[in-house]
Amino acid sequence: MKTFTRSTLIVFSLALMLGGCYVLPMDRYGNPIYPTPPPSYGEKIPPPGPTKQSGPITISARLYPDSDLAAETGVVNGTVTNMLTGKGRFNLSYKGQTYTGEATRVSNDSRRGVASAFSPAGGYMSCEYQMNTPRQGAGTCIFDNGAKYKLHLGD
């Protein structure tokens, strides 16, 4: 009889201790995620807010001289508009000419890419780059006159 009473008491104690516990989901930082109560009858559910930027982002492009010929012009500034599709538009001013072109990611590598630009006066340039994030990257560029630059993308 003592064994039955002792085991019953243990089971009853465990049931009381664990009876008030419940599982609460946590986010990846260890913060609890509280469930949203369902809307009351007749209450309208608001539409979800914007999640992330889905349109293009424009980032700065800075070309720093990497040869004696490039040192004559100094730093060249421009922009790249990342379309977030693996393509982008490239635009800069070099020696009084506006160069426009495109940047494209290399297949099988979502971070590496090439960029080409052309000016109405016949000048051209080409770059190779690697993105760290959609807003930051680095690479090298060379112009038709042989001037070489180090490319920095983003702020």
Secondary structure, DSSP 8 states (H G I E B T S, - for coil): -HHHHHHHHHHHHHHHHHHT-----B-TTS-B--------TT---------S--S-EEEEEEEEE-SHHHHTT--EEEEEEE-SSSEEEEEEEETTEEEEEEEEE-TT-SSEEEEEEE-TTS-EEEEEEEEEETTEEEEEEEETTS-EEEEEE--
